């Protein structure tokens, strides 16, 4: 017989290098006595040895220096997109922004909110309670730049910009890939969804940053648990990252109400991935739970006294009037016919709507073409994401499904699956604000897809490595495919770059004109004019018909009404907003007006906001009509004859 060379299992470069690392650490995952090569995926971001292999150098592109330089450029461009024209685009601050800004100004000047509560952890506003993170973040901004629209929006722009490098670090931690990190960071930097909410005083910018930080800390802690020994110094690093995850979780909870629902789900997803290793690091998680428990104590108090529940009650599906009416009608018919009515119970109907709302967040029309129904939640002529993001995200989702046994891909996939849960429990779904927590995961999927497509074009076959960023090449690279790859990338960029440019152009050109009514543009100018007429002695007081509760905020902001002076008049706490009692702050007075019974006075000016089809009374004598950027009459200033 001929001598036969022993057949050894073919192990690619990536797997050989991985095994070498584990042999050095004493944790060989592929013992030589096994006839069949088995690879256990692990979550690793450990820096690989700097070998001189040409294949290894190819796997590590781009270099660390080049990647960081590119990231710096992307971050600077992202900051530019967020702060350019910040005070005038969107065209006017909406009531939520003014509530944040005036409360921050009041905290700065008096240490109390507009109701007179000292340093609250929940700010009362419009029948709900706002989370405090953005309001307190706006305090130094207003201290530096004064009470201006630009100042109250600046913290959101900064938070949005910081999310860019955090997402890069997260992608590198998850997949060991600078390429995926740069692609994900680039997508987020110019994302219409993210730009819309980081250019305004929106809590959404803060919860996105907090969720990205939480994911980064969980990833780093998981890396240490799965990839190395958890003793000594390494265990202390696990403690550190677990504590960081706890702080990020608290930031999310204090940024937006949805954080209370989403962050436990994200931590639970990480715990499920680590389910076989939790006992080794129990102390780390006990420390993290203790930090969250202490930090969330004010939230627990608010839960007991109803302040946390106020927002949930306001937006919950169970409290939807139309749903309750439909359930009542169906149950009555079922009882009359003698058939079971349990399937028409409000809880059952709400569950059906919740499923529909959940699925709606994955609707391509919502994501890529139409966007949220509320124009304040998306840009001009675009969805929440660019249309050209779709093929990359689709490819990324396919790779996530194929590599679902890998912890990094499990985590990203679970992130996308739990992202819509908070929004699905509320009305008006799909909702871009409540589901923005899934935005970083969309761009991680896009980065995975882009690198996966490029690797497929280069190698001519599906990548067979546990790290998408460092594909194992087991066949010669076809020259034709190597030439086609940059051509396809160039064609894609030639489509994507004009899309981003058109978004920026259309937003600056058309957004203020077409969507001015949704921002109540012109209202600030109306109150500035009304105050000038009071100052010149033409009128003694200004009456604000209170069909819109938040209109008084435009008056105090436009006139620079000092919070100390406002609180001296009793602040907003002088009334219960559910009643018709007047809110007085000289020379303004907001109250419900019965026009047939309203006595006229020549020294009283009325500021009437034209929304929802409302019109001023027929006997009004118009002093001035203030128009918004789109040319529509927004506020009518008039007097009433005696």
C-alpha positions as CSV (number, residue, x, y, z in Angstrom):
1,X,0.0,0.0,0.0
2,X,1.0,3.5,-0.7
3,X,1.9,5.6,2.3
4,X,-0.9,8.1,2.9
5,X,-0.3,11.4,4.5
6,X,-2.5,11.8,7.6
7,X,-5.5,13.9,6.9
8,X,-5.8,16.7,9.3
9,X,-8.9,18.9,9.7
10,X,-8.6,22.1,7.7
11,X,-8.5,25.0,10.0
12,X,-8.5,28.5,8.6
13,X,-6.1,31.2,9.6
14,X,-8.7,32.9,11.8
15,X,-9.5,29.8,13.8
16,X,-5.8,28.8,14.1
17,X,-5.0,32.2,15.5
18,X,-8.0,32.0,17.9
19,X,-6.8,28.6,19.1
20,X,-3.3,29.9,19.6
21,X,-4.6,32.7,21.8
22,X,-6.6,30.2,23.9
23,X,-3.6,27.9,24.2
24,X,-1.5,30.7,25.6
25,X,-4.3,31.4,28.1
26,X,-4.7,27.7,29.0
27,X,-8.3,27.6,27.6
28,X,-8.0,25.5,24.5
29,X,-11.4,25.2,22.9
30,X,-10.3,22.6,20.3
31,X,-8.4,19.7,22.0
32,X,-6.1,17.9,19.5
33,X,-7.5,14.5,20.5
34,X,-10.9,15.2,18.9
35,X,-11.3,14.0,15.3
36,X,-13.7,16.8,14.4
37,X,-12.8,20.4,14.8
38,X,-15.3,22.2,17.0
39,X,-15.3,25.9,17.6
40,X,-17.1,27.6,20.5
41,X,-17.9,31.2,19.6
42,X,-17.0,33.6,22.3
43,X,-17.5,37.4,22.6
44,X,-14.1,38.9,22.2
45,X,-12.6,42.3,21.6
46,X,-9.1,41.3,22.7
47,X,-6.4,42.9,20.5
48,X,-4.9,40.2,18.3
49,X,-1.1,39.9,18.2
50,X,0.6,42.1,15.7
51,X,1.9,39.4,13.3
52,X,3.7,40.2,10.1
53,X,1.4,38.0,8.0
54,X,0.0,39.8,4.9
55,X,-3.3,38.1,5.5
56,X,-3.4,39.4,9.0
57,X,-2.6,42.9,7.8
58,X,-5.5,42.6,5.4
59,X,-7.8,41.5,8.2
60,X,-7.0,44.5,10.4
61,X,-7.7,47.2,7.9
62,X,-8.3,50.0,8.5
63,X,-5.5,50.6,10.9
64,X,-6.2,52.0,14.4
65,X,-4.7,55.4,13.6
66,X,-6.6,55.7,10.4
67,X,-9.8,54.5,12.1
68,X,-9.5,57.1,14.9
69,X,-8.7,59.9,12.5
70,X,-11.7,58.9,10.3
71,X,-13.9,58.8,13.4
72,X,-12.8,62.2,14.5
73,X,-13.7,63.6,11.1
74,X,-17.1,61.9,11.2
75,X,-17.8,63.2,14.7
76,X,-16.9,66.8,13.7
77,X,-19.1,66.6,10.7
78,X,-21.9,65.1,12.9
79,X,-21.5,68.0,15.3
80,X,-21.7,70.5,12.4
81,X,-24.9,69.0,11.2
82,X,-26.4,69.3,14.6
83,X,-25.4,72.8,15.6
84,X,-25.6,74.7,12.3
85,X,-28.7,76.9,12.4
86,X,-29.7,75.3,15.7
87,X,-31.8,78.2,16.9
88,X,-33.8,78.6,13.7
89,X,-34.2,75.0,12.4
90,X,-36.7,73.6,13.5
91,X,-38.3,77.0,13.0
92,X,-39.6,77.6,16.5
93,X,-39.4,75.7,19.9
94,X,-42.5,73.6,20.6
95,X,-44.2,73.6,24.0
96,X,-42.1,70.6,25.2
97,X,-38.9,72.4,24.4
98,X,-40.1,75.6,26.1
99,X,-41.1,73.6,29.2
100,X,-37.6,72.2,29.4
101,X,-35.9,75.5,28.8
102,X,-38.0,77.6,31.2
103,X,-37.7,75.0,34.0
104,X,-33.9,74.9,33.4
105,X,-33.8,78.7,33.6
106,X,-35.9,78.7,36.8
107,X,-33.6,76.1,38.4
108,X,-30.6,78.2,37.5
109,X,-32.1,81.4,38.9
110,X,-34.2,80.2,41.8
111,X,-33.5,76.6,42.5
112,X,-37.1,75.8,41.8
113,X,-39.2,74.7,38.9
114,X,-42.1,76.7,37.4
115,X,-44.5,75.2,40.1
116,X,-42.1,76.3,42.9
117,X,-40.8,72.8,43.7
118,X,-37.1,72.9,44.8
119,X,-34.8,70.8,42.7
120,X,-37.4,68.2,41.6
121,X,-36.6,64.8,40.2
122,X,-39.8,64.9,38.1
123,X,-40.9,68.1,36.4
124,X,-44.7,68.6,36.1
125,X,-45.8,69.6,32.7
126,X,-49.1,69.3,30.6
127,X,-50.7,66.7,32.8
128,X,-47.5,64.5,33.0
129,X,-44.1,64.6,34.7
130,X,-40.9,65.1,32.6
131,X,-37.7,63.2,33.4
132,X,-35.1,65.6,34.8
133,X,-31.9,64.6,32.8
134,X,-32.3,67.0,29.9
135,X,-33.6,69.9,32.1
136,X,-30.6,69.8,34.4
137,X,-28.3,69.4,31.4
138,X,-29.7,72.6,30.0
139,X,-28.9,74.6,33.1
140,X,-25.2,75.2,32.3
141,X,-26.1,75.9,28.7
142,X,-28.5,78.7,29.7
143,X,-26.0,80.0,32.2
144,X,-23.4,80.4,29.4
145,X,-25.6,81.6,26.5
146,X,-28.7,83.0,28.2
147,X,-32.4,81.9,27.8
148,X,-32.4,81.4,24.0
149,X,-33.7,78.7,21.7
150,X,-30.1,77.8,20.7
151,X,-29.2,77.3,24.4
152,X,-32.0,74.9,25.3
153,X,-31.3,72.8,22.1
154,X,-27.5,72.7,22.6
155,X,-27.5,69.8,25.2
156,X,-29.4,67.6,22.7
157,X,-26.9,68.4,20.0
158,X,-24.0,67.5,22.2
159,X,-25.6,64.3,23.4
160,X,-26.3,63.3,19.8
161,X,-22.7,64.0,18.8
162,X,-21.3,62.0,21.7
163,X,-23.4,59.0,20.7
164,X,-21.4,58.8,17.4
165,X,-18.0,57.7,19.0
166,X,-19.9,55.6,21.6
167,X,-21.5,53.6,18.8
168,X,-18.1,53.1,17.2
169,X,-16.7,51.8,20.4
170,X,-19.7,49.5,20.8
171,X,-19.3,48.1,17.3
172,X,-15.6,47.4,17.9
173,X,-16.4,45.8,21.3
174,X,-19.1,43.6,19.8
175,X,-17.5,42.5,16.5
176,X,-13.8,43.4,16.8
177,X,-14.2,45.4,13.6
178,X,-13.2,49.0,13.1
179,X,-14.9,48.9,9.7
180,X,-18.3,48.1,11.2
181,X,-17.7,50.7,13.8
182,X,-16.9,53.4,11.2
183,X,-19.9,52.5,9.1
184,X,-22.3,52.4,12.0
185,X,-20.9,55.8,13.3
186,X,-21.2,57.3,9.9
187,X,-24.8,56.2,9.5
188,X,-25.7,57.6,12.9
189,X,-23.9,60.9,12.2
190,X,-26.1,61.7,9.2
191,X,-29.2,59.8,10.2
192,X,-32.4,61.8,9.5
193,X,-34.0,60.1,12.5
194,X,-31.1,61.0,14.9
195,X,-30.6,64.5,13.5
196,X,-34.3,65.3,13.9
197,X,-34.1,64.6,17.7
198,X,-30.6,65.8,18.4
199,X,-31.4,69.2,16.8
200,X,-34.1,69.9,19.3
201,X,-34.6,70.0,23.1
202,X,-35.7,66.3,23.1
203,X,-35.2,63.7,25.7
204,X,-34.8,61.2,22.8
205,X,-31.2,62.4,22.3
206,X,-30.3,61.6,25.9
207,X,-31.9,58.2,26.0
208,X,-30.2,57.2,22.8
209,X,-26.8,58.1,24.3
210,X,-27.7,56.3,27.5
211,X,-28.8,53.1,25.7
212,X,-25.6,53.1,23.6
213,X,-23.5,53.5,26.8
214,X,-25.5,50.8,28.5
215,X,-24.8,48.4,25.6
216,X,-21.1,49.3,25.6
217,X,-20.7,48.6,29.3
218,X,-22.7,45.4,29.1
219,X,-20.6,44.3,26.1
220,X,-17.3,45.1,27.8
221,X,-18.4,43.2,31.0
222,X,-19.6,40.3,28.9
223,X,-16.3,40.2,27.0
224,X,-14.3,39.9,30.2
225,X,-16.6,37.2,31.5
226,X,-16.6,35.0,28.4
227,X,-13.2,35.7,27.1
228,X,-10.8,35.7,30.1
229,X,-10.4,34.5,33.6
230,X,-12.4,36.5,36.1
231,X,-10.0,36.7,39.0
232,X,-8.0,39.5,40.5
233,X,-7.5,42.6,38.4
234,X,-9.8,41.2,35.7
235,X,-12.6,40.8,38.2
236,X,-12.2,44.4,39.3
237,X,-12.6,45.4,35.6
238,X,-15.8,43.5,35.5
239,X,-17.0,45.4,38.6
240,X,-16.1,48.6,36.9
241,X,-18.0,47.9,33.7
242,X,-21.0,46.5,35.6
243,X,-21.1,49.7,37.6
244,X,-20.9,51.8,34.4
245,X,-23.8,49.8,33.0
246,X,-25.8,50.6,36.2
247,X,-25.1,54.4,35.8
248,X,-26.0,54.3,32.1
249,X,-29.2,52.5,33.0
250,X,-30.1,55.2,35.5
251,X,-29.3,57.9,32.9
252,X,-31.8,56.2,30.5
253,X,-34.4,56.0,33.2
254,X,-34.1,59.7,34.1
255,X,-34.0,60.7,30.4
256,X,-37.3,59.4,29.1
257,X,-40.2,57.3,30.5
258,X,-39.6,54.5,28.0
259,X,-36.2,53.9,29.6
260,X,-37.9,52.3,32.6
261,X,-39.3,49.7,30.3
262,X,-36.5,49.2,27.8
263,X,-33.4,49.1,29.9
264,X,-34.4,46.1,32.1
265,X,-35.2,44.3,28.9
266,X,-31.7,45.0,27.5
267,X,-30.0,44.0,30.7
268,X,-32.2,40.8,30.7
269,X,-31.0,40.0,27.2
270,X,-27.4,40.3,28.3
271,X,-28.1,38.2,31.3
272,X,-29.7,35.5,29.1
273,X,-26.5,35.4,27.0
274,X,-24.4,35.1,30.1
275,X,-26.8,32.6,31.8
276,X,-24.1,30.0,32.2
277,X,-21.5,32.4,33.7
278,X,-23.5,34.6,36.0
279,X,-22.5,32.8,39.2
280,X,-18.8,33.5,38.6
281,X,-19.4,37.3,38.6
282,X,-22.4,37.4,41.0
283,X,-20.7,40.2,43.1
284,X,-20.4,42.5,40.0
285,X,-24.1,42.3,39.3
286,X,-25.0,42.7,43.0
287,X,-23.0,45.9,43.0
288,X,-24.8,47.0,39.8
289,X,-28.2,46.2,41.2
290,X,-27.4,48.1,44.4
291,X,-26.4,51.2,42.4
292,X,-29.6,51.0,40.3
293,X,-31.6,50.5,43.5
294,X,-30.2,53.5,45.3
295,X,-30.3,55.7,42.2
296,X,-33.8,54.7,41.3
297,X,-35.2,55.4,44.7
298,X,-36.8,58.7,43.7
299,X,-38.4,56.9,40.8
300,X,-39.9,54.4,43.2
301,X,-41.4,57.2,45.3
302,X,-42.8,58.7,42.1
303,X,-44.3,55.3,41.2
304,X,-46.0,55.1,44.6
305,X,-47.4,58.7,44.4
306,X,-48.6,58.3,40.8
307,X,-46.1,60.7,39.1
308,X,-44.5,57.9,37.1
309,X,-47.9,56.5,36.2
310,X,-49.2,59.8,34.9
311,X,-47.3,59.6,31.6
312,X,-48.1,55.9,31.2
313,X,-51.8,56.6,31.9
314,X,-51.8,59.4,29.4
315,X,-50.3,57.3,26.6
316,X,-51.4,53.8,27.5
317,X,-53.4,51.7,25.0
318,X,-55.7,50.7,27.9
319,X,-56.7,54.3,28.4
320,X,-57.5,54.9,24.7
321,X,-61.0,56.3,24.6
322,X,-61.7,54.8,21.2
323,X,-60.6,51.4,22.3
324,X,-62.7,51.5,25.4
325,X,-65.7,52.6,23.4
326,X,-65.2,49.8,20.9
327,X,-64.8,47.2,23.6
328,X,-68.0,48.4,25.4
329,X,-70.0,48.2,22.2
330,X,-68.8,44.8,21.3
331,X,-69.4,43.4,24.8
332,X,-72.9,44.7,24.8
333,X,-73.7,43.0,21.5
334,X,-72.1,39.8,22.6
335,X,-74.1,39.7,25.8
336,X,-77.3,40.4,23.9
337,X,-76.6,37.5,21.6
338,X,-75.5,35.2,24.4
339,X,-72.0,34.5,23.1
340,X,-68.7,34.7,25.0
341,X,-67.4,38.3,25.2
342,X,-64.0,37.6,26.6
343,X,-62.3,38.1,23.2
344,X,-63.7,41.7,23.2
345,X,-62.4,42.6,26.6
346,X,-60.4,45.9,26.5
347,X,-57.2,44.0,27.5
348,X,-57.6,41.6,24.6
349,X,-58.3,44.4,22.1
350,X,-55.3,46.3,23.5
351,X,-53.1,43.2,23.1
352,X,-54.1,42.9,19.4
353,X,-53.3,46.6,18.9
354,X,-50.0,46.2,20.7
355,X,-49.0,43.4,18.3
356,X,-49.9,45.5,15.3
357,X,-48.0,48.5,16.8
358,X,-45.0,46.3,17.4
359,X,-44.9,45.0,13.8
360,X,-45.4,48.5,12.6
361,X,-42.0,49.5,13.7
362,X,-40.5,47.1,11.2
363,X,-42.7,48.4,8.4
364,X,-40.3,49.4,5.5
365,X,-42.7,52.3,4.6
366,X,-42.3,53.7,8.1
367,X,-38.6,53.2,8.2
368,X,-37.5,54.2,4.7
369,X,-40.1,56.3,2.9
370,X,-42.9,57.9,5.0
371,X,-41.7,58.0,8.6
372,X,-43.7,58.9,11.6
373,X,-47.2,60.4,11.2
374,X,-46.1,63.4,13.3
375,X,-44.1,65.8,11.0
376,X,-42.0,67.0,14.0
377,X,-40.5,63.4,14.2
378,X,-38.9,63.3,10.7
379,X,-37.3,65.4,8.1
380,X,-38.5,66.6,4.7
381,X,-39.2,63.9,2.0
382,X,-37.7,61.1,4.0
383,X,-38.5,58.3,6.4
384,X,-36.8,57.7,9.7
385,X,-33.9,56.2,7.7
386,X,-32.6,56.8,4.2
387,X,-33.9,54.6,1.5
388,X,-30.4,53.5,0.6
389,X,-29.9,52.2,4.2
390,X,-32.4,49.4,3.4
391,X,-30.1,47.0,1.4
392,X,-27.3,47.2,4.0
393,X,-29.7,46.7,6.9
394,X,-31.4,43.8,5.0
395,X,-28.0,42.1,4.5
396,X,-27.2,42.7,8.1
397,X,-30.4,41.1,9.3
398,X,-29.6,38.0,7.2
399,X,-26.2,37.8,8.7
400,X,-27.6,38.3,12.2
401,X,-30.0,35.4,11.6
402,X,-27.2,33.1,10.2
403,X,-24.9,33.9,13.1
404,X,-27.5,33.8,15.8
405,X,-25.3,31.4,17.9
406,X,-22.7,34.1,18.4
407,X,-23.2,36.2,21.5
408,X,-22.5,39.5,19.7
409,X,-25.1,38.8,17.0
410,X,-27.5,37.5,19.6
411,X,-27.2,40.7,21.5
412,X,-27.7,42.9,18.4
413,X,-30.7,40.8,17.3
414,X,-32.3,40.9,20.7
415,X,-31.8,44.7,20.8
416,X,-33.8,45.1,17.6
417,X,-36.5,42.7,18.9
418,X,-37.1,44.5,22.2
419,X,-36.6,48.0,20.9
420,X,-40.3,48.6,19.9
421,X,-41.7,47.2,23.1
422,X,-42.1,50.5,25.0
423,X,-43.8,52.1,22.0
424,X,-46.1,49.1,21.4
425,X,-47.7,49.6,24.8
426,X,-48.8,53.1,23.9
427,X,-51.0,54.9,21.4
428,X,-49.9,56.6,18.2
429,X,-47.6,53.7,17.0
430,X,-45.3,53.4,15.3
431,X,-43.7,56.2,17.2
432,X,-40.3,57.6,16.4
433,X,-39.6,59.0,19.9
434,X,-40.6,55.9,21.9
435,X,-38.8,53.5,19.6
436,X,-35.6,55.6,19.1
437,X,-33.8,53.2,21.5
438,X,-33.5,50.7,18.6
439,X,-31.8,53.2,16.3
440,X,-28.2,52.3,17.2
441,X,-29.0,48.6,16.5
442,X,-30.3,49.5,13.0
443,X,-26.9,51.0,12.2
444,X,-25.0,48.1,13.7
445,X,-27.0,45.9,11.4
446,X,-26.2,48.2,8.5
447,X,-22.5,48.1,9.3
448,X,-22.6,44.3,9.5
449,X,-24.4,44.1,6.2
450,X,-22.0,46.4,4.4
451,X,-18.9,44.5,5.6
452,X,-20.5,41.2,4.8
453,X,-21.4,42.2,1.3
454,X,-17.8,43.5,0.7
455,X,-16.3,40.3,2.1
456,X,-18.6,38.2,-0.1
457,X,-17.5,40.1,-3.2
458,X,-13.9,39.8,-2.3
459,X,-13.8,36.1,-1.5
460,X,-16.5,34.8,-3.8
461,X,-18.0,32.7,-1.0
462,X,-19.8,33.2,2.3
463,X,-17.5,34.1,5.1
464,X,-16.9,31.2,7.5
465,X,-15.4,33.0,10.5
466,X,-16.8,33.9,13.8
467,X,-15.9,37.5,13.3
468,X,-17.4,39.2,10.3
469,X,-14.8,41.9,10.5
470,X,-12.0,39.4,10.1
471,X,-13.2,36.9,7.5
472,X,-11.5,33.6,7.0
473,X,-10.5,33.3,3.3
474,X,-10.3,29.6,2.4
475,X,-10.2,30.1,-1.4
476,X,-8.2,32.2,-3.9
477,X,-9.6,35.7,-4.4
478,X,-11.1,36.1,-7.8
479,X,-9.5,39.1,-9.6
480,X,-12.8,40.0,-11.3
481,X,-14.6,40.1,-8.0
482,X,-11.9,42.2,-6.5
483,X,-12.4,44.7,-9.3
484,X,-16.2,44.6,-9.0
485,X,-16.2,45.3,-5.2
486,X,-14.9,48.9,-5.4
487,X,-17.1,49.6,-8.4
488,X,-20.2,48.6,-6.5
489,X,-19.1,50.5,-3.4
490,X,-18.6,53.6,-5.6
491,X,-22.0,53.2,-7.2
492,X,-23.6,52.9,-3.8
493,X,-21.8,56.0,-2.5
494,X,-22.8,57.9,-5.6
495,X,-26.4,57.2,-4.6
496,X,-26.1,57.7,-0.8
497,X,-24.1,61.0,-0.8
498,X,-26.6,62.8,-3.0
499,X,-29.4,61.5,-0.8
500,X,-27.8,62.9,2.3
501,X,-27.1,66.2,0.5
502,X,-30.7,66.4,-0.7
503,X,-32.0,65.7,2.9
504,X,-29.9,68.6,4.2
505,X,-30.9,70.9,1.3
506,X,-34.7,70.0,1.5
507,X,-34.6,70.4,5.3
508,X,-33.1,73.9,5.2
509,X,-35.2,74.9,2.2
510,X,-38.6,73.4,2.8
511,X,-39.0,72.2,6.4
512,X,-39.7,75.5,8.0
513,X,-42.1,76.5,5.3
514,X,-44.1,73.2,5.2
515,X,-44.1,72.2,8.8
516,X,-44.3,75.6,10.6
517,X,-47.8,75.0,12.0
518,X,-46.6,71.9,13.9
519,X,-44.0,74.0,15.7
520,X,-46.4,77.0,16.3
521,X,-44.0,79.2,14.5
522,X,-44.8,82.9,14.9
523,X,-46.1,82.6,18.4
524,X,-43.0,83.9,20.0
525,X,-43.0,86.9,17.7
526,X,-46.7,87.6,18.6
527,X,-45.9,87.9,22.3
528,X,-42.9,90.0,21.7
529,X,-45.1,92.4,19.8
530,X,-47.8,92.3,22.5
531,X,-45.2,93.1,25.2
532,X,-44.0,96.1,23.1
533,X,-47.5,97.5,23.0
534,X,-47.8,97.1,26.7
535,X,-44.5,98.9,27.2
536,X,-45.5,101.8,25.0
537,X,-48.7,102.3,27.1
538,X,-51.2,101.2,24.4
539,X,-52.5,98.3,26.4
540,X,-52.5,97.5,30.1
541,X,-52.9,93.7,30.0
542,X,-52.8,90.8,27.5
543,X,-55.4,88.0,27.8
544,X,-54.4,84.5,26.5
545,X,-57.5,82.3,25.8
546,X,-56.5,79.0,27.3
547,X,-57.7,76.5,24.8
548,X,-54.0,75.5,24.6
549,X,-52.6,75.0,28.1
550,X,-48.9,75.5,27.1
551,X,-49.4,78.8,25.4
552,X,-48.2,80.8,28.5
553,X,-44.7,79.3,28.0
554,X,-44.4,81.2,24.7
555,X,-45.3,84.4,26.6
556,X,-42.7,84.0,29.3
557,X,-40.0,82.9,26.9
558,X,-40.6,85.5,24.3
559,X,-40.6,88.4,26.8
560,X,-37.7,87.1,28.9
561,X,-40.0,86.9,31.9
562,X,-37.6,86.2,34.9
563,X,-38.5,83.0,36.7
564,X,-38.1,84.8,40.1
565,X,-40.8,87.3,39.0
566,X,-43.0,84.5,37.6
567,X,-42.8,82.6,40.9
568,X,-43.5,85.8,42.8
569,X,-46.9,85.8,41.0
570,X,-47.4,82.3,42.2
571,X,-45.9,80.5,39.2
572,X,-47.8,77.8,37.4
573,X,-48.6,76.3,40.7
574,X,-51.3,79.0,41.3
575,X,-53.7,76.9,39.3
576,X,-54.7,73.4,38.7
577,X,-54.4,72.9,35.0
578,X,-57.4,70.7,34.9
579,X,-59.6,73.6,36.0
580,X,-60.5,76.9,34.3
581,X,-58.9,79.0,36.9
582,X,-56.8,81.9,35.5
583,X,-53.0,82.0,35.4
584,X,-51.8,85.5,36.0
585,X,-48.4,86.9,35.6
586,X,-48.5,90.7,35.0
587,X,-49.3,91.9,32.4
588,X,-50.4,88.5,31.0
589,X,-53.4,86.5,32.0
590,X,-54.3,83.0,30.6
591,X,-57.9,81.9,31.2
592,X,-60.9,80.3,29.6
593,X,-62.9,83.0,27.7
594,X,-66.6,82.9,27.1
595,X,-66.8,85.3,24.1
596,X,-70.5,86.1,24.3
597,X,-70.1,87.1,28.0
598,X,-66.7,88.7,27.7
599,X,-66.8,92.4,28.6
600,X,-64.8,94.6,26.2
601,X,-62.1,96.9,27.4
602,X,-59.9,99.2,25.3
603,X,-56.8,98.5,27.3
604,X,-57.0,94.7,27.0
605,X,-55.3,93.0,24.1
606,X,-56.2,89.4,23.3
607,X,-53.6,86.9,21.9
608,X,-55.6,84.2,20.0
609,X,-53.7,81.2,18.7
610,X,-55.2,79.8,15.5
611,X,-55.0,76.0,15.7
612,X,-57.4,73.1,15.2
613,X,-59.7,75.3,13.1
614,X,-60.4,77.8,15.9
615,X,-61.3,81.3,14.9
616,X,-61.4,84.5,16.9
617,X,-64.9,85.9,17.8
618,X,-66.8,87.8,15.1
619,X,-66.8,91.1,17.0
620,X,-63.0,91.1,17.4
621,X,-61.2,94.2,16.2
622,X,-57.9,93.0,14.8
623,X,-54.8,94.8,15.8
624,X,-52.3,92.5,14.1
625,X,-52.1,89.1,12.5
626,X,-48.8,87.3,13.0
627,X,-47.9,84.7,10.3
628,X,-45.6,81.7,10.5
629,X,-42.8,80.9,8.1
630,X,-45.2,79.3,5.7
631,X,-47.4,82.4,5.5
632,X,-50.3,81.1,7.5
633,X,-51.9,83.3,10.2
634,X,-50.8,81.8,13.5
635,X,-51.7,84.4,16.1
636,X,-54.4,87.0,16.0
637,X,-54.0,90.0,18.3
638,X,-57.3,91.9,18.7
639,X,-59.4,94.0,21.1
640,X,-63.0,93.6,22.1
641,X,-65.5,96.5,21.8
642,X,-67.2,97.6,25.0
